Amino acid sequence: MSDLITLPLHAVAHGRTGDKGNRSNISLIPYVAEAFPHLLEQVTEARVLDLFRHKGATDVTRYELPNLPAMNFVIDNALEGGVNSSLNQDLHGKTLSFMLLGEIEVTVPRSCIPAGSRYL
C-alpha cells in the first residue's frame, strides 16, 4: 500500500471566506501542520484561478503564512461585481471556500490526514 493518497482538499484542510467589493479571499488551513508544504506545492494561484475563472475571476494572489500554517488567496473579480452589484445568490461569496475545498484534489502522505478521517 502506497503512503501517498489522492483525496479532496476538504479531507486535509478547512477554509474561511471573506470579501471586499468584487474581491474574495479564501483562507486555507490544514488540519495537520505537516500537510502545509504539500498544499503549498499543489494549491497554486494558477489552479485556484482556473477553478474560479467561470465566475469572472481575473487574478489570484496567494499569501503564505507558514507560522500558522495557512495561506490566503485573494481572488479578483470573483463576486460578479460584489455585494451591491451582483445578482448572485451568494452576494458575499461566503460559500466559495466550499468550492475550493470540494473541487480541488491533492496528493499527500497518509500521515497528513487527521485522525478519525474516513479517508484513513
Jmol script that loads the backbone (N, CA, C; Angstrom):
load data "model"
ATOM      1  N   MET A   1       0.835  -1.170   0.000  1.00  0.00           N
ATOM      2  CA  MET A   1       0.000   0.000   0.000  1.00  0.00           C
ATOM      3  C   MET A   1       0.890   1.246   0.000  1.00  0.00           C
ATOM      4  N   SER A   2       0.583   2.185  -0.884  1.00  0.00           N
ATOM      5  CA  SER A   2       1.350   3.411  -1.009  1.00  0.00           C
ATOM      6  C   SER A   2       1.097   4.330   0.175  1.00  0.00           C
ATOM      7  N   ASP A   3       2.133   5.072   0.543  1.00  0.00           N
ATOM      8  CA  ASP A   3       1.979   6.044   1.623  1.00  0.00           C
ATOM      9  C   ASP A   3       1.237   7.284   1.137  1.00  0.00           C
ATOM     10  N   LEU A   4       1.169   7.515  -0.188  1.00  0.00           N
ATOM     11  CA  LEU A   4       0.501   8.690  -0.735  1.00  0.00           C
ATOM     12  C   LEU A   4      -0.947   8.376  -1.078  1.00  0.00           C
ATOM     13  N   ILE A   5      -1.800   9.359  -0.880  1.00  0.00           N
ATOM     14  CA  ILE A   5      -3.214   9.198  -1.204  1.00  0.00           C
ATOM     15  C   ILE A   5      -3.724  10.496  -1.837  1.00  0.00           C
ATOM     16  N   THR A   6      -4.556  10.342  -2.860  1.00  0.00           N
ATOM     17  CA  THR A   6      -5.186  11.490  -3.513  1.00  0.00           C
ATOM     18  C   THR A   6      -6.616  11.589  -3.012  1.00  0.00           C
ATOM     19  N   LEU A   7      -6.966  12.783  -2.549  1.00  0.00           N
ATOM     20  CA  LEU A   7      -8.289  12.983  -1.957  1.00  0.00           C
ATOM     21  C   LEU A   7      -8.708  14.438  -2.096  1.00  0.00           C
ATOM     22  N   PRO A   8      -9.976  14.728  -1.808  1.00  0.00           N
ATOM     23  CA  PRO A   8     -10.439  16.114  -1.884  1.00  0.00           C
ATOM     24  C   PRO A   8      -9.714  16.977  -0.841  1.00  0.00           C
ATOM     25  N   LEU A   9      -9.483  18.204  -1.190  1.00  0.00           N
ATOM     26  CA  LEU A   9      -8.799  19.134  -0.302  1.00  0.00           C
ATOM     27  C   LEU A   9      -9.472  19.216   1.070  1.00  0.00           C
ATOM     28  N   HIS A  10     -10.805  19.111   1.116  1.00  0.00           N
ATOM     29  CA  HIS A  10     -11.505  19.213   2.399  1.00  0.00           C
ATOM     30  C   HIS A  10     -11.125  18.110   3.378  1.00  0.00           C
ATOM     31  N   ALA A  11     -10.523  17.033   2.907  1.00  0.00           N
ATOM     32  CA  ALA A  11     -10.117  15.946   3.795  1.00  0.00           C
ATOM     33  C   ALA A  11      -8.882  16.309   4.616  1.00  0.00           C
ATOM     34  N   VAL A  12      -8.112  17.293   4.152  1.00  0.00           N
ATOM     35  CA  VAL A  12      -6.879  17.654   4.854  1.00  0.00           C
ATOM     36  C   VAL A  12      -6.833  19.117   5.299  1.00  0.00           C
ATOM     37  N   ALA A  13      -7.852  19.914   4.919  1.00  0.00           N
ATOM     38  CA  ALA A  13      -7.814  21.339   5.266  1.00  0.00           C
ATOM     39  C   ALA A  13      -9.228  21.900   5.401  1.00  0.00           C
ATOM     40  N   HIS A  14      -9.313  23.028   6.065  1.00  0.00           N
ATOM     41  CA  HIS A  14     -10.578  23.757   6.140  1.00  0.00           C
ATOM     42  C   HIS A  14     -10.326  25.175   5.649  1.00  0.00           C
ATOM     43  N   GLY A  15     -11.398  25.905   5.401  1.00  0.00           N
ATOM     44  CA  GLY A  15     -11.245  27.242   4.853  1.00  0.00           C
ATOM     45  C   GLY A  15     -12.207  28.236   5.460  1.00  0.00           C
ATOM     46  N   ARG A  16     -11.940  29.478   5.172  1.00  0.00           N
ATOM     47  CA  ARG A  16     -12.794  30.576   5.621  1.00  0.00           C
ATOM     48  C   ARG A  16     -12.772  31.615   4.510  1.00  0.00           C
ATOM     49  N   THR A  17     -13.918  32.203   4.222  1.00  0.00           N
ATOM     50  CA  THR A  17     -14.020  33.136   3.107  1.00  0.00           C
ATOM     51  C   THR A  17     -14.462  34.511   3.590  1.00  0.00           C
ATOM     52  N   GLY A  18     -13.911  35.529   2.947  1.00  0.00           N
ATOM     53  CA  GLY A  18     -14.326  36.907   3.189  1.00  0.00           C
ATOM     54  C   GLY A  18     -14.427  37.633   1.867  1.00  0.00           C
ATOM     55  N   ASP A  19     -14.823  38.895   1.913  1.00  0.00           N
ATOM     56  CA  ASP A  19     -14.953  39.648   0.665  1.00  0.00           C
ATOM     57  C   ASP A  19     -14.733  41.129   0.918  1.00  0.00           C
ATOM     58  N   LYS A  20     -14.331  41.822  -0.119  1.00  0.00           N
ATOM     59  CA  LYS A  20     -14.229  43.280  -0.160  1.00  0.00           C
ATOM     60  C   LYS A  20     -14.549  43.681  -1.582  1.00  0.00           C
ATOM     61  N   GLY A  21     -15.672  44.305  -1.784  1.00  0.00           N
ATOM     62  CA  GLY A  21     -16.059  44.701  -3.137  1.00  0.00           C
ATOM     63  C   GLY A  21     -16.224  43.498  -4.029  1.00  0.00           C
ATOM     64  N   ASN A  22     -15.499  43.485  -5.127  1.00  0.00           N
ATOM     65  CA  ASN A  22     -15.566  42.386  -6.090  1.00  0.00           C
ATOM     66  C   ASN A  22     -14.425  41.390  -5.887  1.00  0.00           C
ATOM     67  N   ARG A  23     -13.829  41.423  -4.718  1.00  0.00           N
ATOM     68  CA  ARG A  23     -12.719  40.532  -4.384  1.00  0.00           C
ATOM     69  C   ARG A  23     -13.129  39.553  -3.297  1.00  0.00           C
ATOM     70  N   SER A  24     -12.761  38.315  -3.490  1.00  0.00           N
ATOM     71  CA  SER A  24     -12.984  37.313  -2.454  1.00  0.00           C
ATOM     72  C   SER A  24     -11.627  36.900  -1.908  1.00  0.00           C
ATOM     73  N   ASN A  25     -11.582  36.575  -0.634  1.00  0.00           N
ATOM     74  CA  ASN A  25     -10.358  35.974  -0.107  1.00  0.00           C
ATOM     75  C   ASN A  25     -10.736  34.700   0.619  1.00  0.00           C
ATOM     76  N   ILE A  26      -9.921  33.693   0.389  1.00  0.00           N
ATOM     77  CA  ILE A  26     -10.165  32.381   0.979  1.00  0.00           C
ATOM     78  C   ILE A  26      -8.924  31.957   1.734  1.00  0.00           C
ATOM     79  N   SER A  27      -9.090  31.740   3.028  1.00  0.00           N
ATOM     80  CA  SER A  27      -8.002  31.203   3.835  1.00  0.00           C
ATOM     81  C   SER A  27      -8.073  29.685   3.774  1.00  0.00           C
ATOM     82  N   LEU A  28      -6.924  29.055   3.698  1.00  0.00           N
ATOM     83  CA  LEU A  28      -6.827  27.597   3.637  1.00  0.00           C
ATOM     84  C   LEU A  28      -5.895  27.155   4.758  1.00  0.00           C
ATOM     85  N   ILE A  29      -6.416  26.332   5.661  1.00  0.00           N
ATOM     86  CA  ILE A  29      -5.668  25.925   6.846  1.00  0.00           C
ATOM     87  C   ILE A  29      -5.689  24.401   6.948  1.00  0.00           C
ATOM     88  N   PRO A  30      -4.523  23.768   6.894  1.00  0.00           N
ATOM     89  CA  PRO A  30      -4.509  22.308   7.022  1.00  0.00           C
ATOM     90  C   PRO A  30      -4.840  21.869   8.450  1.00  0.00           C
ATOM     91  N   TYR A  31      -5.499  20.725   8.565  1.00  0.00           N
ATOM     92  CA  TYR A  31      -5.797  20.168   9.880  1.00  0.00           C
ATOM     93  C   TYR A  31      -4.520  19.696  10.570  1.00  0.00           C
ATOM     94  N   VAL A  32      -3.571  19.181   9.776  1.00  0.00           N
ATOM     95  CA  VAL A  32      -2.302  18.666  10.282  1.00  0.00           C
ATOM     96  C   VAL A  32      -1.199  19.542   9.679  1.00  0.00           C
ATOM     97  N   ALA A  33      -0.379  20.143  10.521  1.00  0.00           N
ATOM     98  CA  ALA A  33       0.638  21.102  10.054  1.00  0.00           C
ATOM     99  C   ALA A  33       1.573  20.500   8.998  1.00  0.00           C
ATOM    100  N   GLU A  34       1.838  19.220   9.084  1.00  0.00           N
ATOM    101  CA  GLU A  34       2.748  18.578   8.140  1.00  0.00           C
ATOM    102  C   GLU A  34       2.201  18.569   6.711  1.00  0.00           C
ATOM    103  N   ALA A  35       0.918  18.819   6.552  1.00  0.00           N
ATOM    104  CA  ALA A  35       0.323  18.876   5.216  1.00  0.00           C
ATOM    105  C   ALA A  35       0.636  20.190   4.503  1.00  0.00           C
ATOM    106  N   PHE A  36       1.026  21.216   5.256  1.00  0.00           N
ATOM    107  CA  PHE A  36       1.224  22.543   4.686  1.00  0.00           C
ATOM    108  C   PHE A  36       2.164  22.565   3.474  1.00  0.00           C
ATOM    109  N   PRO A  37       3.366  21.972   3.535  1.00  0.00           N
ATOM    110  CA  PRO A  37       4.233  22.025   2.349  1.00  0.00           C
ATOM    111  C   PRO A  37       3.629  21.331   1.131  1.00  0.00           C
ATOM    112  N   HIS A  38       2.855  20.293   1.356  1.00  0.00           N
ATOM    113  CA  HIS A  38       2.213  19.587   0.240  1.00  0.00           C
ATOM    114  C   HIS A  38       1.134  20.474  -0.390  1.00  0.00           C
ATOM    115  N   LEU A  39       0.410  21.202   0.439  1.00  0.00           N
ATOM    116  CA  LEU A  39      -0.616  22.105  -0.072  1.00  0.00           C
ATOM    117  C   LEU A  39       0.019  23.281  -0.811  1.00  0.00           C
ATOM    118  N   LEU A  40       1.120  23.802  -0.286  1.00  0.00           N
ATOM    119  CA  LEU A  40       1.825  24.893  -0.975  1.00  0.00           C
ATOM    120  C   LEU A  40       2.221  24.477  -2.391  1.00  0.00           C
ATOM    121  N   GLU A  41       2.663  23.263  -2.499  1.00  0.00           N
ATOM    122  CA  GLU A  41       3.120  22.733  -3.780  1.00  0.00           C
ATOM    123  C   GLU A  41       1.969  22.544  -4.773  1.00  0.00           C
ATOM    124  N   GLN A  42       0.801  22.167  -4.274  1.00  0.00           N
ATOM    125  CA  GLN A  42      -0.287  21.756  -5.164  1.00  0.00           C
ATOM    126  C   GLN A  42      -1.427  22.758  -5.319  1.00  0.00           C
ATOM    127  N   VAL A  43      -1.687  23.566  -4.313  1.00  0.00           N
ATOM    128  CA  VAL A  43      -2.788  24.526  -4.388  1.00  0.00           C
ATOM    129  C   VAL A  43      -2.179  25.875  -4.782  1.00  0.00           C
ATOM    130  N   THR A  44      -2.004  26.027  -6.074  1.00  0.00           N
ATOM    131  CA  THR A  44      -1.287  27.184  -6.621  1.00  0.00           C
ATOM    132  C   THR A  44      -2.254  28.282  -7.052  1.00  0.00           C
ATOM    133  N   GLU A  45      -1.705  29.455  -7.291  1.00  0.00           N
ATOM    134  CA  GLU A  45      -2.502  30.564  -7.803  1.00  0.00           C
ATOM    135  C   GLU A  45      -3.171  30.179  -9.120  1.00  0.00           C
ATOM    136  N   ALA A  46      -2.420  29.532  -9.999  1.00  0.00           N
ATOM    137  CA  ALA A  46      -2.957  29.147 -11.311  1.00  0.00           C
ATOM    138  C   ALA A  46      -4.117  28.158 -11.165  1.00  0.00           C
ATOM    139  N   ARG A  47      -3.979  27.227 -10.274  1.00  0.00           N
ATOM    140  CA  ARG A  47      -5.022  26.219 -10.081  1.00  0.00           C
ATOM    141  C   ARG A  47      -6.286  26.845  -9.503  1.00  0.00           C
ATOM    142  N   VAL A  48      -6.128  27.779  -8.568  1.00  0.00           N
ATOM    143  CA  VAL A  48      -7.280  28.454  -7.971  1.00  0.00           C
ATOM    144  C   VAL A  48      -7.938  29.364  -9.009  1.00  0.00           C
ATOM    145  N   LEU A  49      -7.142  30.051  -9.812  1.00  0.00           N
ATOM    146  CA  LEU A  49      -7.710  30.902 -10.862  1.00  0.00           C
ATOM    147  C   LEU A  49      -8.513  30.061 -11.850  1.00  0.00           C
ATOM    148  N   ASP A  50      -7.991  28.919 -12.245  1.00  0.00           N
ATOM    149  CA  ASP A  50      -8.734  28.041 -13.160  1.00  0.00           C
ATOM    150  C   ASP A  50     -10.083  27.634 -12.563  1.00  0.00           C
ATOM    151  N   LEU A  51     -10.103  27.378 -11.257  1.00  0.00           N
ATOM    152  CA  LEU A  51     -11.330  26.957 -10.594  1.00  0.00           C
ATOM    153  C   LEU A  51     -12.389  28.062 -10.606  1.00  0.00           C
ATOM    154  N   PHE A  52     -11.971  29.314 -10.458  1.00  0.00           N
ATOM    155  CA  PHE A  52     -12.921  30.426 -10.338  1.00  0.00           C
ATOM    156  C   PHE A  52     -13.077  31.248 -11.612  1.00  0.00           C
ATOM    157  N   ARG A  53     -12.405  30.867 -12.663  1.00  0.00           N
ATOM    158  CA  ARG A  53     -12.463  31.630 -13.916  1.00  0.00           C
ATOM    159  C   ARG A  53     -13.896  31.750 -14.451  1.00  0.00           C
ATOM    160  N   HIS A  54     -14.699  30.709 -14.294  1.00  0.00           N
ATOM    161  CA  HIS A  54     -16.079  30.741 -14.808  1.00  0.00           C
ATOM    162  C   HIS A  54     -16.929  31.795 -14.099  1.00  0.00           C
ATOM    163  N   LYS A  55     -16.483  32.250 -12.920  1.00  0.00           N
ATOM    164  CA  LYS A  55     -17.202  33.300 -12.199  1.00  0.00           C
ATOM    165  C   LYS A  55     -16.687  34.689 -12.585  1.00  0.00           C
ATOM    166  N   GLY A  56     -15.738  34.747 -13.509  1.00  0.00           N
ATOM    167  CA  GLY A  56     -15.182  36.021 -13.954  1.00  0.00           C
ATOM    168  C   GLY A  56     -13.871  36.386 -13.306  1.00  0.00           C
ATOM    169  N   ALA A  57     -13.319  35.512 -12.456  1.00  0.00           N
ATOM    170  CA  ALA A  57     -12.052  35.812 -11.781  1.00  0.00           C
ATOM    171  C   ALA A  57     -10.965  36.107 -12.808  1.00  0.00           C
ATOM    172  N   THR A  58     -10.187  37.142 -12.519  1.00  0.00           N
ATOM    173  CA  THR A  58      -9.139  37.563 -13.456  1.00  0.00           C
ATOM    174  C   THR A  58      -7.735  37.402 -12.898  1.00  0.00           C
ATOM    175  N   ASP A  59      -7.601  37.287 -11.588  1.00  0.00           N
ATOM    176  CA  ASP A  59      -6.269  37.167 -10.995  1.00  0.00           C
ATOM    177  C   ASP A  59      -6.400  36.565  -9.601  1.00  0.00           C
ATOM    178  N   VAL A  60      -5.367  35.824  -9.196  1.00  0.00           N
ATOM    179  CA  VAL A  60      -5.307  35.260  -7.852  1.00  0.00           C
ATOM    180  C   VAL A  60      -3.921  35.533  -7.284  1.00  0.00           C
ATOM    181  N   THR A  61      -3.888  36.018  -6.059  1.00  0.00           N
ATOM    182  CA  THR A  61      -2.627  36.195  -5.342  1.00  0.00           C
ATOM    183  C   THR A  61      -2.677  35.328  -4.094  1.00  0.00           C
ATOM    184  N   ARG A  62      -1.624  34.542  -3.906  1.00  0.00           N
ATOM    185  CA  ARG A  62      -1.558  33.677  -2.728  1.00  0.00           C
ATOM    186  C   ARG A  62      -0.579  34.279  -1.724  1.00  0.00           C
ATOM    187  N   TYR A  63      -1.035  34.395  -0.485  1.00  0.00           N
ATOM    188  CA  TYR A  63      -0.187  34.847   0.607  1.00  0.00           C
ATOM    189  C   TYR A  63       0.065  33.657   1.518  1.00  0.00           C
ATOM    190  N   GLU A  64       1.331  33.379   1.775  1.00  0.00           N
ATOM    191  CA  GLU A  64       1.711  32.239   2.605  1.00  0.00           C
ATOM    192  C   GLU A  64       1.933  32.692   4.042  1.00  0.00           C
ATOM    193  N   LEU A  65       1.393  31.946   4.972  1.00  0.00           N
ATOM    194  CA  LEU A  65       1.510  32.239   6.399  1.00  0.00           C
ATOM    195  C   LEU A  65       2.081  31.004   7.097  1.00  0.00           C
ATOM    196  N   PRO A  66       3.363  30.720   6.881  1.00  0.00           N
ATOM    197  CA  PRO A  66       3.940  29.463   7.363  1.00  0.00           C
ATOM    198  C   PRO A  66       3.944  29.302   8.872  1.00  0.00           C
ATOM    199  N   ASN A  67       3.910  30.387   9.629  1.00  0.00           N
ATOM    200  CA  ASN A  67       3.921  30.258  11.090  1.00  0.00           C
ATOM    201  C   ASN A  67       2.581  29.796  11.645  1.00  0.00           C
ATOM    202  N   LEU A  68       1.520  29.853  10.848  1.00  0.00           N
ATOM    203  CA  LEU A  68       0.202  29.444  11.361  1.00  0.00           C
ATOM    204  C   LEU A  68      -0.020  27.939  11.328  1.00  0.00           C
ATOM    205  N   PRO A  69       0.226  27.145  10.382  1.00  0.00           N
ATOM    206  CA  PRO A  69       0.469  27.354   8.964  1.00  0.00           C
ATOM    207  C   PRO A  69      -0.856  27.528   8.215  1.00  0.00           C
ATOM    208  N   ALA A  70      -0.830  28.413   7.249  1.00  0.00           N
ATOM    209  CA  ALA A  70      -2.034  28.679   6.461  1.00  0.00           C
ATOM    210  C   ALA A  70      -1.637  29.452   5.217  1.00  0.00           C
ATOM    211  N   MET A  71      -2.598  29.627   4.338  1.00  0.00           N
ATOM    212  CA  MET A  71      -2.398  30.502   3.186  1.00  0.00           C
ATOM    213  C   MET A  71      -3.711  31.216   2.910  1.00  0.00           C
ATOM    214  N   ASN A  72      -3.597  32.349   2.259  1.00  0.00           N
ATOM    215  CA  ASN A  72      -4.770  33.134   1.934  1.00  0.00           C
ATOM    216  C   ASN A  72      -4.721  33.465   0.445  1.00  0.00           C
ATOM    217  N   PHE A  73      -5.819  33.202  -0.242  1.00  0.00           N
ATOM    218  CA  PHE A  73      -5.934  33.504  -1.666  1.00  0.00           C
ATOM    219  C   PHE A  73      -6.840  34.712  -1.836  1.00  0.00           C
ATOM    220  N   VAL A  74      -6.352  35.735  -2.534  1.00  0.00           N
ATOM    221  CA  VAL A  74      -7.165  36.891  -2.873  1.00  0.00           C
ATOM    222  C   VAL A  74      -7.522  36.735  -4.345  1.00  0.00           C
ATOM    223  N   ILE A  75      -8.818  36.669  -4.625  1.00  0.00           N
ATOM    224  CA  ILE A  75      -9.310  36.375  -5.972  1.00  0.00           C
ATOM    225  C   ILE A  75     -10.035  37.607  -6.495  1.00  0.00           C
ATOM    226  N   ASP A  76      -9.465  38.220  -7.533  1.00  0.00           N
ATOM    227  CA  ASP A  76     -10.042  39.431  -8.124  1.00  0.00           C
ATOM    228  C   ASP A  76     -11.194  39.103  -9.058  1.00  0.00           C
ATOM    229  N   ASN A  77     -12.249  39.901  -8.964  1.00  0.00           N
ATOM    230  CA  ASN A  77     -13.414  39.821  -9.850  1.00  0.00           C
ATOM    231  C   ASN A  77     -14.159  38.488  -9.757  1.00  0.00           C
ATOM    232  N   ALA A  78     -14.179  37.920  -8.567  1.00  0.00           N
ATOM    233  CA  ALA A  78     -14.826  36.618  -8.374  1.00  0.00           C
ATOM    234  C   ALA A  78     -16.260  36.729  -7.894  1.00  0.00           C
ATOM    235  N   LEU A  79     -16.730  37.957  -7.622  1.00  0.00           N
ATOM    236  CA  LEU A  79     -18.050  38.102  -6.994  1.00  0.00           C
ATOM    237  C   LEU A  79     -19.062  38.769  -7.914  1.00  0.00           C
ATOM    238  N   GLU A  80     -18.814  38.695  -9.208  1.00  0.00           N
ATOM    239  CA  GLU A  80     -19.756  39.204 -10.213  1.00  0.00           C
ATOM    240  C   GLU A  80     -20.185  40.634  -9.908  1.00  0.00           C
ATOM    241  N   GLY A  81     -19.228  41.464  -9.522  1.00  0.00           N
ATOM    242  CA  GLY A  81     -19.496  42.867  -9.253  1.00  0.00           C
ATOM    243  C   GLY A  81     -19.518  43.212  -7.782  1.00  0.00           C
ATOM    244  N   GLY A  82     -19.652  42.229  -6.920  1.00  0.00           N
ATOM    245  CA  GLY A  82     -19.657  42.480  -5.487  1.00  0.00           C
ATOM    246  C   GLY A  82     -21.065  42.617  -4.931  1.00  0.00           C
ATOM    247  N   VAL A  83     -21.129  42.823  -3.640  1.00  0.00           N
ATOM    248  CA  VAL A  83     -22.379  42.830  -2.888  1.00  0.00           C
ATOM    249  C   VAL A  83     -23.426  43.791  -3.451  1.00  0.00           C
ATOM    250  N   ASN A  84     -23.037  44.960  -3.844  1.00  0.00           N
ATOM    251  CA  ASN A  84     -24.006  45.965  -4.288  1.00  0.00           C
ATOM    252  C   ASN A  84     -24.399  45.854  -5.752  1.00  0.00           C
ATOM    253  N   SER A  85     -23.676  45.051  -6.522  1.00  0.00           N
ATOM    254  CA  SER A  85     -23.922  44.982  -7.959  1.00  0.00           C
ATOM    255  C   SER A  85     -24.411  43.640  -8.459  1.00  0.00           C
ATOM    256  N   SER A  86     -24.175  42.592  -7.708  1.00  0.00           N
ATOM    257  CA  SER A  86     -24.371  41.242  -8.204  1.00  0.00           C
ATOM    258  C   SER A  86     -25.797  40.739  -8.054  1.00  0.00           C
ATOM    259  N   LEU A  87     -26.204  39.916  -9.003  1.00  0.00           N
ATOM    260  CA  LEU A  87     -27.459  39.179  -8.899  1.00  0.00           C
ATOM    261  C   LEU A  87     -27.204  37.776  -8.334  1.00  0.00           C
ATOM    262  N   ASN A  88     -25.962  37.527  -7.999  1.00  0.00           N
ATOM    263  CA  ASN A  88     -25.534  36.246  -7.464  1.00  0.00           C
ATOM    264  C   ASN A  88     -26.283  35.940  -6.158  1.00  0.00           C
ATOM    265  N   GLN A  89     -26.681  34.693  -5.958  1.00  0.00           N
ATOM    266  CA  GLN A  89     -27.370  34.277  -4.724  1.00  0.00           C
ATOM    267  C   GLN A  89     -26.487  34.478  -3.487  1.00  0.00           C
ATOM    268  N   ASP A  90     -25.196  34.195  -3.633  1.00  0.00           N
ATOM    269  CA  ASP A  90     -24.258  34.312  -2.513  1.00  0.00           C
ATOM    270  C   ASP A  90     -23.505  35.636  -2.675  1.00  0.00           C
ATOM    271  N   LEU A  91     -24.157  36.724  -2.332  1.00  0.00           N
ATOM    272  CA  LEU A  91     -23.622  38.056  -2.580  1.00  0.00           C
ATOM    273  C   LEU A  91     -22.248  38.292  -1.980  1.00  0.00           C
ATOM    274  N   HIS A  92     -21.980  37.694  -0.850  1.00  0.00           N
ATOM    275  CA  HIS A  92     -20.704  37.906  -0.179  1.00  0.00           C
ATOM    276  C   HIS A  92     -19.663  36.850  -0.535  1.00  0.00           C
ATOM    277  N   GLY A  93     -20.025  35.838  -1.276  1.00  0.00           N
ATOM    278  CA  GLY A  93     -19.068  34.800  -1.633  1.00  0.00           C
ATOM    279  C   GLY A  93     -18.666  33.913  -0.466  1.00  0.00           C
ATOM    280  N   LYS A  94     -19.504  33.838   0.565  1.00  0.00           N
ATOM    281  CA  LYS A  94     -19.138  33.076   1.760  1.00  0.00           C
ATOM    282  C   LYS A  94     -18.973  31.584   1.497  1.00  0.00           C
ATOM    283  N   THR A  95     -19.611  31.073   0.479  1.00  0.00           N
ATOM    284  CA  THR A  95     -19.518  29.637   0.212  1.00  0.00           C
ATOM    285  C   THR A  95     -18.376  29.274  -0.734  1.00  0.00           C
ATOM    286  N   LEU A  96     -17.622  30.251  -1.196  1.00  0.00           N
ATOM    287  CA  LEU A  96     -16.555  29.952  -2.158  1.00  0.00           C
ATOM    288  C   LEU A  96     -15.477  29.040  -1.577  1.00  0.00           C
ATOM    289  N   SER A  97     -15.285  29.068  -0.272  1.00  0.00           N
ATOM    290  CA  SER A  97     -14.297  28.153   0.306  1.00  0.00           C
ATOM    291  C   SER A  97     -14.739  26.704   0.113  1.00  0.00           C
ATOM    292  N   PHE A  98     -16.051  26.461   0.152  1.00  0.00           N
ATOM    293  CA  PHE A  98     -16.536  25.097  -0.069  1.00  0.00           C
ATOM    294  C   PHE A  98     -16.248  24.641  -1.493  1.00  0.00           C
ATOM    295  N   MET A  99     -16.313  25.563  -2.422  1.00  0.00           N
ATOM    296  CA  MET A  99     -15.997  25.224  -3.806  1.00  0.00           C
ATOM    297  C   MET A  99     -14.526  24.823  -3.924  1.00  0.00           C
ATOM    298  N   LEU A 100     -13.646  25.608  -3.319  1.00  0.00           N
ATOM    299  CA  LEU A 100     -12.218  25.296  -3.336  1.00  0.00           C
ATOM    300  C   LEU A 100     -11.956  23.951  -2.675  1.00  0.00           C
ATOM    301  N   LEU A 101     -12.527  23.747  -1.497  1.00  0.00           N
ATOM    302  CA  LEU A 101     -12.278  22.523  -0.736  1.00  0.00           C
ATOM    303  C   LEU A 101     -12.857  21.283  -1.401  1.00  0.00           C
ATOM    304  N   GLY A 102     -13.951  21.447  -2.122  1.00  0.00           N
ATOM    305  CA  GLY A 102     -14.604  20.293  -2.721  1.00  0.00           C
ATOM    306  C   GLY A 102     -14.141  19.956  -4.126  1.00  0.00           C
ATOM    307  N   GLU A 103     -13.653  20.935  -4.842  1.00  0.00           N
ATOM    308  CA  GLU A 103     -13.319  20.726  -6.251  1.00  0.00           C
ATOM    309  C   GLU A 103     -11.848  20.386  -6.506  1.00  0.00           C
ATOM    310  N   ILE A 104     -10.971  20.791  -5.611  1.00  0.00           N
ATOM    311  CA  ILE A 104      -9.539  20.536  -5.815  1.00  0.00           C
ATOM    312  C   ILE A 104      -9.143  19.265  -5.077  1.00  0.00           C
ATOM    313  N   GLU A 105      -8.399  18.417  -5.771  1.00  0.00           N
ATOM    314  CA  GLU A 105      -7.842  17.221  -5.144  1.00  0.00           C
ATOM    315  C   GLU A 105      -6.350  17.423  -4.928  1.00  0.00           C
ATOM    316  N   VAL A 106      -5.833  16.834  -3.863  1.00  0.00           N
ATOM    317  CA  VAL A 106      -4.410  16.893  -3.550  1.00  0.00           C
ATOM    318  C   VAL A 106      -3.908  15.489  -3.248  1.00  0.00           C
ATOM    319  N   THR A 107      -2.615  15.313  -3.388  1.00  0.00           N
ATOM    320  CA  THR A 107      -1.977  14.054  -3.053  1.00  0.00           C
ATOM    321  C   THR A 107      -1.039  14.310  -1.882  1.00  0.00           C
ATOM    322  N   VAL A 108      -1.267  13.603  -0.792  1.00  0.00           N
ATOM    323  CA  VAL A 108      -0.494  13.812   0.434  1.00  0.00           C
ATOM    324  C   VAL A 108      -0.141  12.456   1.054  1.00  0.00           C
ATOM    325  N   PRO A 109       0.880  12.444   1.908  1.00  0.00           N
ATOM    326  CA  PRO A 109       1.139  11.224   2.677  1.00  0.00           C
ATOM    327  C   PRO A 109      -0.019  10.958   3.638  1.00  0.00           C
ATOM    328  N   ARG A 110      -0.264   9.709   3.924  1.00  0.00           N
ATOM    329  CA  ARG A 110      -1.352   9.352   4.841  1.00  0.00           C
ATOM    330  C   ARG A 110      -1.181  10.017   6.211  1.00  0.00           C
ATOM    331  N   SER A 111       0.043  10.308   6.600  1.00  0.00           N
ATOM    332  CA  SER A 111       0.293  10.947   7.901  1.00  0.00           C
ATOM    333  C   SER A 111      -0.272  12.369   7.962  1.00  0.00           C
ATOM    334  N   CYS A 112      -0.648  12.948   6.827  1.00  0.00           N
ATOM    335  CA  CYS A 112      -1.212  14.302   6.776  1.00  0.00           C
ATOM    336  C   CYS A 112      -2.727  14.316   6.901  1.00  0.00           C
ATOM    337  N   ILE A 113      -3.319  13.144   7.000  1.00  0.00           N
ATOM    338  CA  ILE A 113      -4.772  13.050   7.143  1.00  0.00           C
ATOM    339  C   ILE A 113      -5.096  13.018   8.638  1.00  0.00           C
ATOM    340  N   PRO A 114      -6.032  13.850   9.087  1.00  0.00           N
ATOM    341  CA  PRO A 114      -6.342  13.882  10.512  1.00  0.00           C
ATOM    342  C   PRO A 114      -6.895  12.554  11.032  1.00  0.00           C
ATOM    343  N   ALA A 115      -6.557  12.255  12.272  1.00  0.00           N
ATOM    344  CA  ALA A 115      -7.034  11.018  12.916  1.00  0.00           C
ATOM    345  C   ALA A 115      -8.560  10.983  12.877  1.00  0.00           C
ATOM    346  N   GLY A 116      -9.095   9.813  12.638  1.00  0.00           N
ATOM    347  CA  GLY A 116     -10.538   9.635  12.608  1.00  0.00           C
ATOM    348  C   GLY A 116     -11.174   9.937  11.263  1.00  0.00           C
ATOM    349  N   SER A 117     -10.378  10.374  10.290  1.00  0.00           N
ATOM    350  CA  SER A 117     -10.930  10.681   8.967  1.00  0.00           C
ATOM    351  C   SER A 117     -11.409   9.413   8.269  1.00  0.00           C
ATOM    352  N   ARG A 118     -12.462   9.547   7.497  1.00  0.00           N
ATOM    353  CA  ARG A 118     -12.955   8.396   6.731  1.00  0.00           C
ATOM    354  C   ARG A 118     -12.008   8.019   5.602  1.00  0.00           C
ATOM    355  N   TYR A 119     -11.006   8.864   5.328  1.00  0.00           N
ATOM    356  CA  TYR A 119     -10.049   8.590   4.263  1.00  0.00           C
ATOM    357  C   TYR A 119      -8.874   7.733   4.722  1.00  0.00           C
ATOM    358  N   LEU A 120      -8.800   7.445   6.014  1.00  0.00           N
ATOM    359  CA  LEU A 120      -7.704   6.596   6.518  1.00  0.00           C
ATOM    360  C   LEU A 120      -8.004   5.143   6.304  1.00  0.00           C
TER     361      LEU A 120
END
end "model"
wireframe off; spacefill off
backbone 0.3
color backbone group
